[in-house]
Amino acid sequence: MKNSIQQTTSGSSIPSVNLSELNSSQRQAVITTEGPLLVIAGAGSGKTRTLVYRVAHLLQQGVEPDKILLLTFTRKASQEMLWRAGNLLNDSCNRVVGGTFHGIANMLLRRYGHHLGFGSSFTIIDRSDAEGIINLLKGSLALTGRDKQFPTKRVLINMLSGSVNKSMALDDLIYEQYSHLSEHVDDILNLDRHYKEFKFNNGLMDYDDLLVNWKRLLQEVPEARREIAARYSHIMVDEYQDTNLIQADIVRLLAHGHDNVMVVGDDSQSIYSFRGADFYNIMRFPKVFPETRIIKLEENYRSSQPILSLTNDIIRNATEKYTKTLFTQIEGDRKPSLFAGRDEREEAVFVTRKIAELRTSGVDLANIAVLFRSGFHSYKIELELNSVGLDFEKRGGLKLTESAHMKDVIAFLRLLVNPVDSLTWNRILLQLDKVGPKIAGKIADAITMADDPVQALSVYPCGNTWKMGIANLVQLFQDMKKESAPGVLYEMVMAYYQPLFERIYRDDFPKRQKDLDQLKSIISGYEDLQSFVDDTTLDPPETVSTLEAGDVERLVLSTIHSAKGLEWDAVFVIGLAEGRFPHAAAGIGEQWEEERRLLYVAATRARKYLYLTYPRELMTPDRQFRRVGMSPFLSELRAGLFERIDGHTGQGAKLPFRPSSPEMGRTLPRSKGKKKISMGDLKKGVRVNHPFFGEGCVETVGQGRSVDVDFDRHGVKTLHLDYAKLTLL
């Protein structure tokens, strides 16, 4: 029997959690509930299971649910953990406080933010909102113009956010990472001051502000720190290796007075320094909390031992680490495979053939992934998969609520909770016919200075051409003030917005309409508008997949960063060539070590099959070709940990003959059988060669100098002879 029944001090009965289901290290992590605890959780070692059992164990020991704080990096992660804990124990787990750093910051700042001068109705802005504010300020500060070589809004936001997440002074960051823009440092510092003032005056916070202000609250307001620290007697933090310096400081301040903080992470999987994550947070934790106990989870429940032996060896040469050796009881004797292709085309052919073989042997396509360091590294693989008809899904893209039409609709709802947000007023006013940026900005500035912006808008002196549009907008907000249900408010907005929507997005509004219909179903699940508005920024839903019921499953193509935390039966890690992995710009030091950890993360995603591949020839940025060797991380591996596959003379079936890559053709003498084409040579059925699409057959000769060619591997393409560089075969 899984659970027994135990009497609590109040007399009620709760199930007893069966800790015998855990291994000894997991069990120690669960029952060590007092004082600071660092759990080094190797890949696939059951860290989530450990956190779930610890939550249940704390509740069983009599800790009140709302005194437990579980911090994770996605809301989905905390929800899943608490749901699993509830299955172990009872529904008291629903009262445990769980969420992301940003989500908990939002909750606490709405309650305690008045200590810092913030009202409870501030609006959280996303990156595109922030860039919009920067653009407005660039104009008002005269930092734009043809003769101004000032950084773009994207670069400026990267600077401002990087300064916060890396805890660096803005001017230091500019001199260190943007030295080519250092002549603008005074203007950028001035822009940063105005950006902060604009947000404060309009009741706005960006993602970084949530963390900065949470830390300020704990650091600068002793009363709030004491109350919040007492509120949470037991703190748990997942993925601690991905925290930045501000988050580490928040954890230290939250534990004030009790130090009952457990952090779980894997130093070997710290790969997000570009977001500000600080590898040394997990390394220095025992110094920040001197009484720290360290427990290592080393038994792996995901991969076969040959895969683990190789991944252990990848990280063996790391300069700084918590030494651990992953092991497993999963049977398996298939060693990881290493393949070197002549070039990227042959590498892609090999990967595609192996995927087809795995599929034939019974591995589902959805249980296979191709991982790469950067998004553009998958280009040749995508072409090859398309040519043989293998379906794939490339991970990434916009969140549902980041598209323009969705932000339009959400803007109306944002103003209901924060009517002094001039940026959002500006967006709505620009939807009106005959209202341009200058008029919209003037109106927004005027009405947000009033106590009641809607009332101020109703008496604003309007021009005849846009008077009716303003009147309709005022009527909408007056009607919306009488309602509170998010679903009803959405219907009111759409009744007003639909004709504007069809005019603004007239080229593709039927396609965009599907997003709005999805938003309707999402908002109907909320009881209050503030929670919905917060979530659209803090935890935006993914765009709906195009996969419908009955469609075939798809292979996954993903960057390694996006694959962290996931697993597949078979994993291909491609592009493992010197100069590409590690990245050519990664000098010896912390960047180099993070690249090593990136390979470790990729390899530990595999359960049964692991293939490491690289091309022996790469194209340089100036379109030259050079011979390359394998990644130095592969060169370091000890003999016997992998098997080499030679596409022509080695193990396994030989690769089917394919022409060498189009690019390699440029490094070899051209066949004497090829000659330059003239229009007179082109007739239906003539065989030609293209430097990229390869061989094909002329289908039709069009007007002017265009021709349709049916290529053997890429289908029909329309080409212009002046640019196509076709040759006859």
C-alpha positions, 0 to 999 in steps of 0.5 A: 500500500502506497500511503498509510494514515497519520494523525495530525495534532489537530486530529485530522488524518493525512496520508503518510508519504512513502519515502522508501520510493526514493533512493538514499540521496533523494531521501536525505534531500527530502528529510533535511528540512532545517538549515541551508541545503545545496542539492547538486542534481545531475542530469536525469537524476530525479530532482523534480521527484525530490522537490515533490516529495520534499513539499509533501514531507514538509506538510506531513511534518506540520509546516503550514502550506502557505509558509512554503515558497517554491521558486521555479523558472516557469510557472508550468514547472511549479504547477506540475510539482504541486499537482504531483505533491497533491497526488502524494498527499492531499489538496493542502498542496494547492495552498503552497506558494509556488511560481517564478521569481517574476510571478512572486515579485509581482504578487509581493510588490502589489501588496508591499510596493507602496513602501517604494512609492508604487501603487498596486495597479501598475502594469507589467510591460514586455520587451516590445512595449519597452522598445516602444517607450525607448523609441518615443524617448529617442524622439523627444530627446532628439537622439534620432535623425539621419546624421545620428548614428545612435543605437537601435531600440533593440540594442538599447534595451539589450544594454539596459537589461544587461546592466540589470541582470549582470549587476553592472553599471550601465557605463561599465557595460557599454565600455566592456561589451559595446565599446564601438558605441562608447561615444554615445555613453552620456546620451545613453545614460540620460536616456536610461534616466528618462526611461525609468522616470517614464515607467514610474510616472505611468505606473509601469514595470518591465521584467527587470524592474520586478526583480530590482524592486523586489530586492529593493523592498527586502533590502531597503524596507526592514519592516517588509523584509521581516514580514516577508521572511517570516511569511515563508519559513521554508524556501525551495529554489529549482534550477539555481544554476540559472539565477542571476545575482539579483535573484541570488540576493533575493534568496539570501534576503528571503531566508533572513532569520531562519536560513531554511533554504534549499536550492537545487541545480546542476553546475554542469548545466549552467548555460544561460550567461547571455541572459545574465545567469551567474555560474558562480551563484551555485559555486558560492552558495556554501560561502553565502550560507556557511552551514550549508549541507551538500547532497549529490544526486548521481543516479540517472533515470534517463540514459543508458550507461554508455551515454552517461560514461561519455557525458561524464567525460565531457565534463571531466575537464571542466575547470570548476565543478562539483565533482560527480559521476552519473550512473544508472541501472538502465541496461544498454550496450550501444555506445554513442556514435561519431560521424564526420561528413565531408561537408554539411550536406553529407552530414545532413544526408547521414543524419536523415538516413539514420533518422529513417533507419530509427523510424523503421526500427520502431522509434517514433519520430517525435522521440527523435531530436536534432540539436545544434548550437545556433538556429542557422546551423540546421539549414542543411538538415531542414533541406534534406528532411524536406527532400525526403518528406520527413516532417519536423518541428523547429522550436521557437517563435512568437508567444501568442500574445506578442503579435500586434493584433493580440497586443491591440486587444489586450491594450483595452484591458490593460487600461482598465487596470491602469488608466494612466498608462500613456503608452497603451493609450497611444497604441489605442488612439493610433487605431483611429482613422485620421489620428497620427502619432503626433495627435495620439501622443498629444492626447495621451499626454494630456488625459493621463495627467487627469484623475480620470483619463476617460472623462478627460478624453470625453471633453478633449477638443477634437478635430472634425475628422476624428471626433466620432472615433473618440466619442465611440472610444469614450463610450466603450470605456464608460460601458466597460467600467460597469462590468468586471467579468473578463469574458464579458469585457473581451466581448465588449472590446471585440464588438468595438475593435472588429471593424478596426481590426479588419481595416488595419490588418486587411491583408491577412485578418482571417488568419489573425482572427484565429488568434483572437478566437483562441484569446477568447477561450483563454480569458474565459478561464480567469476570474479577475482582469488583473490576473489575466493582464499580468499573465499575458506578460509574465507567462504568455501562452504559446501559439497554437501548434499547426498539428491537428488530430490525426496528423503525423508526429514530427521530429524535433529540431531545436537549439540546445538552449531550448532543449534543456530539461527535455529528453528523447530516445534518440538525439543527434548533436550536429555541427561539432566542428572546431570554430563552430562548437565551441563558438569561434568567439569563445576565448579560453575562460568562462565562455569556453567552459560554458560551451563545454557545459552546452555540449554536456546538456545536449548529450544528456538529453538522449535516452538510448541513441546518441549521435555526434556529427560534424563536417570536415569543411565549413564555409567562412563568413567571406564565403571561402571554404576551409578544412576543419577538425572535430570540436576540441571537446570531442578531441578530449574524450577518452578512447573507447567511449564512442564508435566512429562511423565512416560513411564510405569505409566504416561501420554500418551501411555505406551512405548512398552516393550523393554529389558533394555539397554545392559549395564543395563544387566550387573548390574542385575543377568543374567538369568539362561536360558543363558549359555556360547557358544561353537562352537558346540552349533552354528547351523542355527536358534539358538537364541543367545544374544549379550551384545550390539546388543541384541537378534538374530538368527544364520544364518551361521557358518563360517570358524574358530570361526566366525559366522553370526547372524541376530540381531532383531534390528541391522541386520546381523553382523559377529562376532568372538566367542573369542571376541563376548561374545555371550550367548545362549537363 
